[in-house]
Amino acid sequence: MYLILSSLYKHYQIKFNQKLIDNTFHLWLIFFHREWSRNWPFLVGFAVTGAKKIQPKVDR
C-alpha cells in the first residue's frame, strides 16, 4: 500500500512541477531581445579572439 501511495505521490508531484514550469513566464526572451543590440559587438569580439587563441600556431 505504501509503495502505491508513494508512486502516486511522485507521479502527481512531477506533473505539478511540470505544470509550474510550463506556466512560468520566461524573461530570458525579453532580456535577449533587449540586450542583443547592445552587447553583440562584445560577444562577437570575444568569439573571434577565442577562435584565434585556440588555433594552432603555424611555423614558417
PDBQT receptor file of N, H, CA, C and O in Angstrom, charges set to zero:
ATOM      1  N   MET A   1       0.826  -1.197   0.000  1.00  0.00    +0.000 N 
ATOM      2  CA  MET A   1       0.000   0.000   0.000  1.00  0.00    +0.000 C 
ATOM      3  C   MET A   1       0.866   1.254   0.000  1.00  0.00    +0.000 C 
ATOM      4  O   MET A   1       0.578   2.222  -0.704  1.00  0.00    +0.000 OA
ATOM      5  N   TYR A   2       1.933   1.224   0.801  1.00  0.00    +0.000 N 
ATOM      6  H   TYR A   2       2.167   0.437   1.373  1.00  0.00    +0.000 HD
ATOM      7  CA  TYR A   2       2.823   2.384   0.878  1.00  0.00    +0.000 C 
ATOM      8  C   TYR A   2       3.479   2.662  -0.469  1.00  0.00    +0.000 C 
ATOM      9  O   TYR A   2       3.608   3.815  -0.879  1.00  0.00    +0.000 OA
ATOM     10  N   LEU A   3       3.895   1.589  -1.160  1.00  0.00    +0.000 N 
ATOM     11  H   LEU A   3       3.791   0.652  -0.826  1.00  0.00    +0.000 HD
ATOM     12  CA  LEU A   3       4.545   1.758  -2.461  1.00  0.00    +0.000 C 
ATOM     13  C   LEU A   3       3.599   2.377  -3.485  1.00  0.00    +0.000 C 
ATOM     14  O   LEU A   3       4.002   3.222  -4.284  1.00  0.00    +0.000 OA
ATOM     15  N   ILE A   4       2.359   1.958  -3.454  1.00  0.00    +0.000 N 
ATOM     16  H   ILE A   4       2.031   1.272  -2.805  1.00  0.00    +0.000 HD
ATOM     17  CA  ILE A   4       1.377   2.510  -4.395  1.00  0.00    +0.000 C 
ATOM     18  C   ILE A   4       1.154   3.988  -4.114  1.00  0.00    +0.000 C 
ATOM     19  O   ILE A   4       1.137   4.805  -5.035  1.00  0.00    +0.000 OA
ATOM     20  N   LEU A   5       0.984   4.327  -2.847  1.00  0.00    +0.000 N 
ATOM     21  H   LEU A   5       0.998   3.663  -2.099  1.00  0.00    +0.000 HD
ATOM     22  CA  LEU A   5       0.761   5.727  -2.495  1.00  0.00    +0.000 C 
ATOM     23  C   LEU A   5       1.975   6.591  -2.812  1.00  0.00    +0.000 C 
ATOM     24  O   LEU A   5       1.835   7.709  -3.308  1.00  0.00    +0.000 OA
ATOM     25  N   SER A   6       3.162   6.073  -2.526  1.00  0.00    +0.000 N 
ATOM     26  H   SER A   6       3.276   5.164  -2.123  1.00  0.00    +0.000 HD
ATOM     27  CA  SER A   6       4.355   6.871  -2.794  1.00  0.00    +0.000 C 
ATOM     28  C   SER A   6       4.567   7.060  -4.295  1.00  0.00    +0.000 C 
ATOM     29  O   SER A   6       5.003   8.129  -4.724  1.00  0.00    +0.000 OA
ATOM     30  N   SER A   7       4.268   6.040  -5.097  1.00  0.00    +0.000 N 
ATOM     31  H   SER A   7       3.914   5.172  -4.749  1.00  0.00    +0.000 HD
ATOM     32  CA  SER A   7       4.427   6.193  -6.546  1.00  0.00    +0.000 C 
ATOM     33  C   SER A   7       3.392   7.169  -7.101  1.00  0.00    +0.000 C 
ATOM     34  O   SER A   7       3.700   7.950  -8.002  1.00  0.00    +0.000 OA
ATOM     35  N   LEU A   8       2.167   7.129  -6.571  1.00  0.00    +0.000 N 
ATOM     36  H   LEU A   8       1.917   6.494  -5.840  1.00  0.00    +0.000 HD
ATOM     37  CA  LEU A   8       1.156   8.101  -6.995  1.00  0.00    +0.000 C 
ATOM     38  C   LEU A   8       1.560   9.517  -6.606  1.00  0.00    +0.000 C 
ATOM     39  O   LEU A   8       1.397  10.456  -7.385  1.00  0.00    +0.000 OA
ATOM     40  N   TYR A   9       2.087   9.662  -5.394  1.00  0.00    +0.000 N 
ATOM     41  H   TYR A   9       2.219   8.900  -4.761  1.00  0.00    +0.000 HD
ATOM     42  CA  TYR A   9       2.529  10.971  -4.931  1.00  0.00    +0.000 C 
ATOM     43  C   TYR A   9       3.625  11.523  -5.842  1.00  0.00    +0.000 C 
ATOM     44  O   TYR A   9       3.588  12.690  -6.232  1.00  0.00    +0.000 OA
ATOM     45  N   LYS A  10       4.604  10.673  -6.180  1.00  0.00    +0.000 N 
ATOM     46  H   LYS A  10       4.634   9.725  -5.864  1.00  0.00    +0.000 HD
ATOM     47  CA  LYS A  10       5.693  11.112  -7.056  1.00  0.00    +0.000 C 
ATOM     48  C   LYS A  10       5.164  11.476  -8.439  1.00  0.00    +0.000 C 
ATOM     49  O   LYS A  10       5.601  12.458  -9.040  1.00  0.00    +0.000 OA
ATOM     50  N   HIS A  11       4.227  10.683  -8.937  1.00  0.00    +0.000 N 
ATOM     51  H   HIS A  11       3.872   9.886  -8.449  1.00  0.00    +0.000 HD
ATOM     52  CA  HIS A  11       3.659  10.947 -10.260  1.00  0.00    +0.000 C 
ATOM     53  C   HIS A  11       2.982  12.316 -10.291  1.00  0.00    +0.000 C 
ATOM     54  O   HIS A  11       3.217  13.106 -11.204  1.00  0.00    +0.000 OA
ATOM     55  N   TYR A  12       2.146  12.594  -9.297  1.00  0.00    +0.000 N 
ATOM     56  H   TYR A  12       1.955  11.952  -8.555  1.00  0.00    +0.000 HD
ATOM     57  CA  TYR A  12       1.436  13.866  -9.283  1.00  0.00    +0.000 C 
ATOM     58  C   TYR A  12       2.365  15.026  -8.952  1.00  0.00    +0.000 C 
ATOM     59  O   TYR A  12       2.144  16.147  -9.410  1.00  0.00    +0.000 OA
ATOM     60  N   GLN A  13       3.384  14.768  -8.173  1.00  0.00    +0.000 N 
ATOM     61  H   GLN A  13       3.563  13.858  -7.801  1.00  0.00    +0.000 HD
ATOM     62  CA  GLN A  13       4.350  15.819  -7.869  1.00  0.00    +0.000 C 
ATOM     63  C   GLN A  13       5.098  16.220  -9.141  1.00  0.00    +0.000 C 
ATOM     64  O   GLN A  13       5.322  17.405  -9.386  1.00  0.00    +0.000 OA
ATOM     65  N   ILE A  14       5.481  15.237  -9.942  1.00  0.00    +0.000 N 
ATOM     66  H   ILE A  14       5.299  14.274  -9.743  1.00  0.00    +0.000 HD
ATOM     67  CA  ILE A  14       6.165  15.528 -11.203  1.00  0.00    +0.000 C 
ATOM     68  C   ILE A  14       5.230  16.282 -12.145  1.00  0.00    +0.000 C 
ATOM     69  O   ILE A  14       5.646  17.246 -12.788  1.00  0.00    +0.000 OA
ATOM     70  N   LYS A  15       3.974  15.851 -12.231  1.00  0.00    +0.000 N 
ATOM     71  H   LYS A  15       3.637  15.067 -11.709  1.00  0.00    +0.000 HD
ATOM     72  CA  LYS A  15       3.003  16.538 -13.088  1.00  0.00    +0.000 C 
ATOM     73  C   LYS A  15       2.807  17.983 -12.632  1.00  0.00    +0.000 C 
ATOM     74  O   LYS A  15       2.744  18.890 -13.462  1.00  0.00    +0.000 OA
ATOM     75  N   PHE A  16       2.708  18.203 -11.319  1.00  0.00    +0.000 N 
ATOM     76  H   PHE A  16       2.759  17.466 -10.645  1.00  0.00    +0.000 HD
ATOM     77  CA  PHE A  16       2.516  19.543 -10.784  1.00  0.00    +0.000 C 
ATOM     78  C   PHE A  16       3.726  20.417 -11.093  1.00  0.00    +0.000 C 
ATOM     79  O   PHE A  16       3.575  21.564 -11.513  1.00  0.00    +0.000 OA
ATOM     80  N   ASN A  17       4.928  19.876 -10.886  1.00  0.00    +0.000 N 
ATOM     81  H   ASN A  17       5.051  18.944 -10.544  1.00  0.00    +0.000 HD
ATOM     82  CA  ASN A  17       6.138  20.643 -11.170  1.00  0.00    +0.000 C 
ATOM     83  C   ASN A  17       6.244  20.964 -12.655  1.00  0.00    +0.000 C 
ATOM     84  O   ASN A  17       6.666  22.061 -13.020  1.00  0.00    +0.000 OA
ATOM     85  N   GLN A  18       5.870  20.027 -13.508  1.00  0.00    +0.000 N 
ATOM     86  H   GLN A  18       5.527  19.136 -13.211  1.00  0.00    +0.000 HD
ATOM     87  CA  GLN A  18       5.923  20.271 -14.949  1.00  0.00    +0.000 C 
ATOM     88  C   GLN A  18       4.943  21.370 -15.336  1.00  0.00    +0.000 C 
ATOM     89  O   GLN A  18       5.242  22.203 -16.193  1.00  0.00    +0.000 OA
ATOM     90  N   LYS A  19       3.774  21.372 -14.705  1.00  0.00    +0.000 N 
ATOM     91  H   LYS A  19       3.531  20.696 -14.009  1.00  0.00    +0.000 HD
ATOM     92  CA  LYS A  19       2.787  22.408 -14.996  1.00  0.00    +0.000 C 
ATOM     93  C   LYS A  19       3.308  23.770 -14.551  1.00  0.00    +0.000 C 
ATOM     94  O   LYS A  19       3.094  24.767 -15.240  1.00  0.00    +0.000 OA
ATOM     95  N   LEU A  20       3.984  23.821 -13.415  1.00  0.00    +0.000 N 
ATOM     96  H   LEU A  20       4.158  23.011 -12.855  1.00  0.00    +0.000 HD
ATOM     97  CA  LEU A  20       4.571  25.081 -12.964  1.00  0.00    +0.000 C 
ATOM     98  C   LEU A  20       5.623  25.570 -13.945  1.00  0.00    +0.000 C 
ATOM     99  O   LEU A  20       5.688  26.762 -14.246  1.00  0.00    +0.000 OA
ATOM    100  N   ILE A  21       6.440  24.666 -14.439  1.00  0.00    +0.000 N 
ATOM    101  H   ILE A  21       6.387  23.698 -14.194  1.00  0.00    +0.000 HD
ATOM    102  CA  ILE A  21       7.484  25.055 -15.385  1.00  0.00    +0.000 C 
ATOM    103  C   ILE A  21       6.860  25.549 -16.685  1.00  0.00    +0.000 C 
ATOM    104  O   ILE A  21       7.329  26.534 -17.255  1.00  0.00    +0.000 OA
ATOM    105  N   ASP A  22       5.827  24.890 -17.155  1.00  0.00    +0.000 N 
ATOM    106  H   ASP A  22       5.447  24.089 -16.692  1.00  0.00    +0.000 HD
ATOM    107  CA  ASP A  22       5.188  25.281 -18.410  1.00  0.00    +0.000 C 
ATOM    108  C   ASP A  22       4.486  26.633 -18.298  1.00  0.00    +0.000 C 
ATOM    109  O   ASP A  22       4.411  27.375 -19.277  1.00  0.00    +0.000 OA
ATOM    110  N   ASN A  23       3.978  26.953 -17.122  1.00  0.00    +0.000 N 
ATOM    111  H   ASN A  23       4.039  26.350 -16.327  1.00  0.00    +0.000 HD
ATOM    112  CA  ASN A  23       3.206  28.176 -16.956  1.00  0.00    +0.000 C 
ATOM    113  C   ASN A  23       4.041  29.378 -16.538  1.00  0.00    +0.000 C 
ATOM    114  O   ASN A  23       3.510  30.485 -16.442  1.00  0.00    +0.000 OA
ATOM    115  N   THR A  24       5.326  29.191 -16.288  1.00  0.00    +0.000 N 
ATOM    116  H   THR A  24       5.757  28.292 -16.366  1.00  0.00    +0.000 HD
ATOM    117  CA  THR A  24       6.133  30.326 -15.866  1.00  0.00    +0.000 C 
ATOM    118  C   THR A  24       6.432  31.223 -17.050  1.00  0.00    +0.000 C 
ATOM    119  O   THR A  24       6.526  30.769 -18.191  1.00  0.00    +0.000 OA
ATOM    120  N   PHE A  25       6.580  32.499 -16.756  1.00  0.00    +0.000 N 
ATOM    121  H   PHE A  25       6.503  32.868 -15.829  1.00  0.00    +0.000 HD
ATOM    122  CA  PHE A  25       6.874  33.494 -17.778  1.00  0.00    +0.000 C 
ATOM    123  C   PHE A  25       8.375  33.558 -17.968  1.00  0.00    +0.000 C 
ATOM    124  O   PHE A  25       9.109  33.774 -17.004  1.00  0.00    +0.000 OA
ATOM    125  N   HIS A  26       8.843  33.376 -19.179  1.00  0.00    +0.000 N 
ATOM    126  H   HIS A  26       8.246  33.200 -19.962  1.00  0.00    +0.000 HD
ATOM    127  CA  HIS A  26      10.272  33.319 -19.452  1.00  0.00    +0.000 C 
ATOM    128  C   HIS A  26      10.799  34.713 -19.778  1.00  0.00    +0.000 C 
ATOM    129  O   HIS A  26      10.530  35.256 -20.849  1.00  0.00    +0.000 OA
ATOM    130  N   LEU A  27      11.546  35.278 -18.848  1.00  0.00    +0.000 N 
ATOM    131  H   LEU A  27      11.765  34.837 -17.978  1.00  0.00    +0.000 HD
ATOM    132  CA  LEU A  27      12.121  36.601 -19.061  1.00  0.00    +0.000 C 
ATOM    133  C   LEU A  27      13.338  36.563 -19.965  1.00  0.00    +0.000 C 
ATOM    134  O   LEU A  27      13.754  37.599 -20.483  1.00  0.00    +0.000 OA
ATOM    135  N   TRP A  28      13.917  35.383 -20.164  1.00  0.00    +0.000 N 
ATOM    136  H   TRP A  28      13.578  34.542 -19.743  1.00  0.00    +0.000 HD
ATOM    137  CA  TRP A  28      15.140  35.288 -20.961  1.00  0.00    +0.000 C 
ATOM    138  C   TRP A  28      14.922  35.815 -22.380  1.00  0.00    +0.000 C 
ATOM    139  O   TRP A  28      15.808  36.464 -22.937  1.00  0.00    +0.000 OA
ATOM    140  N   LEU A  29      13.754  35.544 -22.972  1.00  0.00    +0.000 N 
ATOM    141  H   LEU A  29      13.035  35.016 -22.520  1.00  0.00    +0.000 HD
ATOM    142  CA  LEU A  29      13.494  36.000 -24.334  1.00  0.00    +0.000 C 
ATOM    143  C   LEU A  29      13.476  37.516 -24.418  1.00  0.00    +0.000 C 
ATOM    144  O   LEU A  29      14.015  38.090 -25.365  1.00  0.00    +0.000 OA
ATOM    145  N   ILE A  30      12.869  38.167 -23.447  1.00  0.00    +0.000 N 
ATOM    146  H   ILE A  30      12.431  37.701 -22.678  1.00  0.00    +0.000 HD
ATOM    147  CA  ILE A  30      12.826  39.632 -23.426  1.00  0.00    +0.000 C 
ATOM    148  C   ILE A  30      14.214  40.191 -23.170  1.00  0.00    +0.000 C 
ATOM    149  O   ILE A  30      14.630  41.148 -23.824  1.00  0.00    +0.000 OA
ATOM    150  N   PHE A  31      14.931  39.602 -22.225  1.00  0.00    +0.000 N 
ATOM    151  H   PHE A  31      14.593  38.825 -21.695  1.00  0.00    +0.000 HD
ATOM    152  CA  PHE A  31      16.286  40.058 -21.925  1.00  0.00    +0.000 C 
ATOM    153  C   PHE A  31      17.178  39.929 -23.153  1.00  0.00    +0.000 C 
ATOM    154  O   PHE A  31      17.922  40.852 -23.484  1.00  0.00    +0.000 OA
ATOM    155  N   PHE A  32      17.104  38.786 -23.828  1.00  0.00    +0.000 N 
ATOM    156  H   PHE A  32      16.500  38.036 -23.559  1.00  0.00    +0.000 HD
ATOM    157  CA  PHE A  32      17.943  38.566 -25.005  1.00  0.00    +0.000 C 
ATOM    158  C   PHE A  32      17.603  39.567 -26.095  1.00  0.00    +0.000 C 
ATOM    159  O   PHE A  32      18.504  40.107 -26.737  1.00  0.00    +0.000 OA
ATOM    160  N   HIS A  33      16.330  39.822 -26.316  1.00  0.00    +0.000 N 
ATOM    161  H   HIS A  33      15.598  39.383 -25.795  1.00  0.00    +0.000 HD
ATOM    162  CA  HIS A  33      15.905  40.760 -27.356  1.00  0.00    +0.000 C 
ATOM    163  C   HIS A  33      16.403  42.173 -27.057  1.00  0.00    +0.000 C 
ATOM    164  O   HIS A  33      16.851  42.872 -27.965  1.00  0.00    +0.000 OA
ATOM    165  N   ARG A  34      16.332  42.592 -25.818  1.00  0.00    +0.000 N 
ATOM    166  H   ARG A  34      15.967  42.024 -25.080  1.00  0.00    +0.000 HD
ATOM    167  CA  ARG A  34      16.752  43.955 -25.457  1.00  0.00    +0.000 C 
ATOM    168  C   ARG A  34      18.261  44.118 -25.432  1.00  0.00    +0.000 C 
ATOM    169  O   ARG A  34      18.786  45.146 -25.860  1.00  0.00    +0.000 OA
ATOM    170  N   GLU A  35      18.950  43.117 -24.938  1.00  0.00    +0.000 N 
ATOM    171  H   GLU A  35      18.523  42.282 -24.591  1.00  0.00    +0.000 HD
ATOM    172  CA  GLU A  35      20.388  43.254 -24.720  1.00  0.00    +0.000 C 
ATOM    173  C   GLU A  35      21.231  42.894 -25.934  1.00  0.00    +0.000 C 
ATOM    174  O   GLU A  35      22.398  43.279 -25.994  1.00  0.00    +0.000 OA
ATOM    175  N   TRP A  36      20.686  42.176 -26.893  1.00  0.00    +0.000 N 
ATOM    176  H   TRP A  36      19.737  41.863 -26.844  1.00  0.00    +0.000 HD
ATOM    177  CA  TRP A  36      21.495  41.736 -28.033  1.00  0.00    +0.000 C 
ATOM    178  C   TRP A  36      22.036  42.930 -28.807  1.00  0.00    +0.000 C 
ATOM    179  O   TRP A  36      23.204  42.929 -29.196  1.00  0.00    +0.000 OA
ATOM    180  N   SER A  37      21.207  43.952 -29.039  1.00  0.00    +0.000 N 
ATOM    181  H   SER A  37      20.258  43.953 -28.723  1.00  0.00    +0.000 HD
ATOM    182  CA  SER A  37      21.654  45.101 -29.831  1.00  0.00    +0.000 C 
ATOM    183  C   SER A  37      22.769  45.865 -29.128  1.00  0.00    +0.000 C 
ATOM    184  O   SER A  37      23.584  46.519 -29.779  1.00  0.00    +0.000 OA
ATOM    185  N   ARG A  38      22.807  45.784 -27.821  1.00  0.00    +0.000 N 
ATOM    186  H   ARG A  38      22.145  45.253 -27.292  1.00  0.00    +0.000 HD
ATOM    187  CA  ARG A  38      23.838  46.485 -27.065  1.00  0.00    +0.000 C 
ATOM    188  C   ARG A  38      25.115  45.671 -26.919  1.00  0.00    +0.000 C 
ATOM    189  O   ARG A  38      26.209  46.234 -26.897  1.00  0.00    +0.000 OA
ATOM    190  N   ASN A  39      24.988  44.360 -26.821  1.00  0.00    +0.000 N 
ATOM    191  H   ASN A  39      24.099  43.902 -26.840  1.00  0.00    +0.000 HD
ATOM    192  CA  ASN A  39      26.134  43.520 -26.462  1.00  0.00    +0.000 C 
ATOM    193  C   ASN A  39      26.717  42.703 -27.598  1.00  0.00    +0.000 C 
ATOM    194  O   ASN A  39      27.710  42.005 -27.392  1.00  0.00    +0.000 OA
ATOM    195  N   TRP A  40      26.134  42.762 -28.801  1.00  0.00    +0.000 N 
ATOM    196  H   TRP A  40      25.327  43.328 -28.969  1.00  0.00    +0.000 HD
ATOM    197  CA  TRP A  40      26.640  41.883 -29.852  1.00  0.00    +0.000 C 
ATOM    198  C   TRP A  40      28.086  42.179 -30.232  1.00  0.00    +0.000 C 
ATOM    199  O   TRP A  40      28.808  41.226 -30.525  1.00  0.00    +0.000 OA
ATOM    200  N   PRO A  41      28.572  43.428 -30.252  1.00  0.00    +0.000 N 
ATOM    201  CA  PRO A  41      29.987  43.621 -30.607  1.00  0.00    +0.000 C 
ATOM    202  C   PRO A  41      30.936  42.947 -29.616  1.00  0.00    +0.000 C 
ATOM    203  O   PRO A  41      31.948  42.368 -30.009  1.00  0.00    +0.000 OA
ATOM    204  N   PHE A  42      30.603  43.027 -28.342  1.00  0.00    +0.000 N 
ATOM    205  H   PHE A  42      29.781  43.498 -28.022  1.00  0.00    +0.000 HD
ATOM    206  CA  PHE A  42      31.430  42.382 -27.325  1.00  0.00    +0.000 C 
ATOM    207  C   PHE A  42      31.432  40.870 -27.510  1.00  0.00    +0.000 C 
ATOM    208  O   PHE A  42      32.487  40.239 -27.443  1.00  0.00    +0.000 OA
ATOM    209  N   LEU A  43      30.264  40.287 -27.742  1.00  0.00    +0.000 N 
ATOM    210  H   LEU A  43      29.407  40.800 -27.797  1.00  0.00    +0.000 HD
ATOM    211  CA  LEU A  43      30.170  38.839 -27.888  1.00  0.00    +0.000 C 
ATOM    212  C   LEU A  43      30.882  38.347 -29.143  1.00  0.00    +0.000 C 
ATOM    213  O   LEU A  43      31.552  37.314 -29.112  1.00  0.00    +0.000 OA
ATOM    214  N   VAL A  44      30.741  39.077 -30.244  1.00  0.00    +0.000 N 
ATOM    215  H   VAL A  44      30.196  39.916 -30.269  1.00  0.00    +0.000 HD
ATOM    216  CA  VAL A  44      31.414  38.683 -31.483  1.00  0.00    +0.000 C 
ATOM    217  C   VAL A  44      32.919  38.825 -31.323  1.00  0.00    +0.000 C 
ATOM    218  O   VAL A  44      33.670  37.952 -31.757  1.00  0.00    +0.000 OA
ATOM    219  N   GLY A  45      33.371  39.911 -30.705  1.00  0.00    +0.000 N 
ATOM    220  H   GLY A  45      32.761  40.620 -30.352  1.00  0.00    +0.000 HD
ATOM    221  CA  GLY A  45      34.805  40.091 -30.469  1.00  0.00    +0.000 C 
ATOM    222  C   GLY A  45      35.373  39.008 -29.572  1.00  0.00    +0.000 C 
ATOM    223  O   GLY A  45      36.480  38.520 -29.800  1.00  0.00    +0.000 OA
ATOM    224  N   PHE A  46      34.624  38.638 -28.565  1.00  0.00    +0.000 N 
ATOM    225  H   PHE A  46      33.725  39.035 -28.380  1.00  0.00    +0.000 HD
ATOM    226  CA  PHE A  46      35.063  37.570 -27.668  1.00  0.00    +0.000 C 
ATOM    227  C   PHE A  46      35.184  36.248 -28.421  1.00  0.00    +0.000 C 
ATOM    228  O   PHE A  46      36.136  35.496 -28.211  1.00  0.00    +0.000 OA
ATOM    229  N   ALA A  47      34.220  35.966 -29.299  1.00  0.00    +0.000 N 
ATOM    230  H   ALA A  47      33.447  36.577 -29.469  1.00  0.00    +0.000 HD
ATOM    231  CA  ALA A  47      34.253  34.721 -30.075  1.00  0.00    +0.000 C 
ATOM    232  C   ALA A  47      35.430  34.707 -31.043  1.00  0.00    +0.000 C 
ATOM    233  O   ALA A  47      36.100  33.685 -31.187  1.00  0.00    +0.000 OA
ATOM    234  N   VAL A  48      35.688  35.832 -31.708  1.00  0.00    +0.000 N 
ATOM    235  H   VAL A  48      35.144  36.663 -31.592  1.00  0.00    +0.000 HD
ATOM    236  CA  VAL A  48      36.801  35.899 -32.663  1.00  0.00    +0.000 C 
ATOM    237  C   VAL A  48      38.127  35.766 -31.936  1.00  0.00    +0.000 C 
ATOM    238  O   VAL A  48      39.013  35.041 -32.388  1.00  0.00    +0.000 OA
ATOM    239  N   THR A  49      38.273  36.460 -30.813  1.00  0.00    +0.000 N 
ATOM    240  H   THR A  49      37.553  37.049 -30.446  1.00  0.00    +0.000 HD
ATOM    241  CA  THR A  49      39.514  36.369 -30.040  1.00  0.00    +0.000 C 
ATOM    242  C   THR A  49      39.737  34.943 -29.546  1.00  0.00    +0.000 C 
ATOM    243  O   THR A  49      40.856  34.434 -29.607  1.00  0.00    +0.000 OA
ATOM    244  N   GLY A  50      38.696  34.308 -29.065  1.00  0.00    +0.000 N 
ATOM    245  H   GLY A  50      37.788  34.722 -29.015  1.00  0.00    +0.000 HD
ATOM    246  CA  GLY A  50      38.820  32.931 -28.601  1.00  0.00    +0.000 C 
ATOM    247  C   GLY A  50      39.187  31.981 -29.723  1.00  0.00    +0.000 C 
ATOM    248  O   GLY A  50      39.991  31.069 -29.531  1.00  0.00    +0.000 OA
ATOM    249  N   ALA A  51      38.597  32.192 -30.904  1.00  0.00    +0.000 N 
ATOM    250  H   ALA A  51      37.944  32.933 -31.060  1.00  0.00    +0.000 HD
ATOM    251  CA  ALA A  51      38.919  31.326 -32.043  1.00  0.00    +0.000 C 
ATOM    252  C   ALA A  51      40.370  31.502 -32.465  1.00  0.00    +0.000 C 
ATOM    253  O   ALA A  51      41.035  30.529 -32.821  1.00  0.00    +0.000 OA
ATOM    254  N   LYS A  52      40.868  32.734 -32.427  1.00  0.00    +0.000 N 
ATOM    255  H   LYS A  52      40.328  33.524 -32.137  1.00  0.00    +0.000 HD
ATOM    256  CA  LYS A  52      42.273  32.977 -32.782  1.00  0.00    +0.000 C 
ATOM    257  C   LYS A  52      43.214  32.369 -31.754  1.00  0.00    +0.000 C 
ATOM    258  O   LYS A  52      44.279  31.862 -32.106  1.00  0.00    +0.000 OA
ATOM    259  N   LYS A  53      42.831  32.416 -30.502  1.00  0.00    +0.000 N 
ATOM    260  H   LYS A  53      41.966  32.827 -30.216  1.00  0.00    +0.000 HD
ATOM    261  CA  LYS A  53      43.690  31.891 -29.434  1.00  0.00    +0.000 C 
ATOM    262  C   LYS A  53      43.840  30.380 -29.507  1.00  0.00    +0.000 C 
ATOM    263  O   LYS A  53      44.916  29.849 -29.235  1.00  0.00    +0.000 OA
ATOM    264  N   ILE A  54      42.771  29.684 -29.872  1.00  0.00    +0.000 N 
ATOM    265  H   ILE A  54      41.896  30.116 -30.093  1.00  0.00    +0.000 HD
ATOM    266  CA  ILE A  54      42.842  28.225 -29.846  1.00  0.00    +0.000 C 
ATOM    267  C   ILE A  54      43.362  27.634 -31.146  1.00  0.00    +0.000 C 
ATOM    268  O   ILE A  54      43.598  26.428 -31.224  1.00  0.00    +0.000 OA
ATOM    269  N   GLN A  55      43.544  28.465 -32.172  1.00  0.00    +0.000 N 
ATOM    270  H   GLN A  55      43.352  29.444 -32.109  1.00  0.00    +0.000 HD
ATOM    271  CA  GLN A  55      44.110  27.948 -33.421  1.00  0.00    +0.000 C 
ATOM    272  C   GLN A  55      45.563  27.565 -33.198  1.00  0.00    +0.000 C 
ATOM    273  O   GLN A  55      46.288  28.259 -32.486  1.00  0.00    +0.000 OA
ATOM    274  N   PRO A  56      45.990  26.470 -33.799  1.00  0.00    +0.000 N 
ATOM    275  CA  PRO A  56      47.396  26.074 -33.635  1.00  0.00    +0.000 C 
ATOM    276  C   PRO A  56      48.321  27.045 -34.362  1.00  0.00    +0.000 C 
ATOM    277  O   PRO A  56      47.986  27.570 -35.424  1.00  0.00    +0.000 OA
ATOM    278  N   LYS A  57      49.471  27.268 -33.777  1.00  0.00    +0.000 N 
ATOM    279  H   LYS A  57      49.743  26.841 -32.914  1.00  0.00    +0.000 HD
ATOM    280  CA  LYS A  57      50.462  28.158 -34.384  1.00  0.00    +0.000 C 
ATOM    281  C   LYS A  57      51.102  27.449 -35.577  1.00  0.00    +0.000 C 
ATOM    282  O   LYS A  57      51.437  26.267 -35.497  1.00  0.00    +0.000 OA
ATOM    283  N   VAL A  58      51.269  28.173 -36.678  1.00  0.00    +0.000 N 
ATOM    284  H   VAL A  58      50.996  29.133 -36.744  1.00  0.00    +0.000 HD
ATOM    285  CA  VAL A  58      51.879  27.610 -37.877  1.00  0.00    +0.000 C 
ATOM    286  C   VAL A  58      53.302  28.147 -37.971  1.00  0.00    +0.000 C 
ATOM    287  O   VAL A  58      53.516  29.359 -37.994  1.00  0.00    +0.000 OA
ATOM    288  N   ASP A  59      54.283  27.231 -38.025  1.00  0.00    +0.000 N 
ATOM    289  H   ASP A  59      54.109  26.246 -38.006  1.00  0.00    +0.000 HD
ATOM    290  CA  ASP A  59      55.681  27.643 -38.166  1.00  0.00    +0.000 C 
ATOM    291  C   ASP A  59      55.956  27.987 -39.622  1.00  0.00    +0.000 C 
ATOM    292  O   ASP A  59      55.519  27.286 -40.534  1.00  0.00    +0.000 OA
ATOM    293  N   ARG A  60      56.690  29.081 -39.825  1.00  0.00    +0.000 N 
ATOM    294  H   ARG A  60      57.045  29.650 -39.084  1.00  0.00    +0.000 HD
ATOM    295  CA  ARG A  60      57.011  29.492 -41.198  1.00  0.00    +0.000 C 
ATOM    296  C   ARG A  60      58.379  29.050 -41.577  1.00  0.00    +0.000 C 
ATOM    297  O   ARG A  60      58.823  29.306 -42.696  1.00  0.00    +0.000 OA
TER     298      ARG A  60
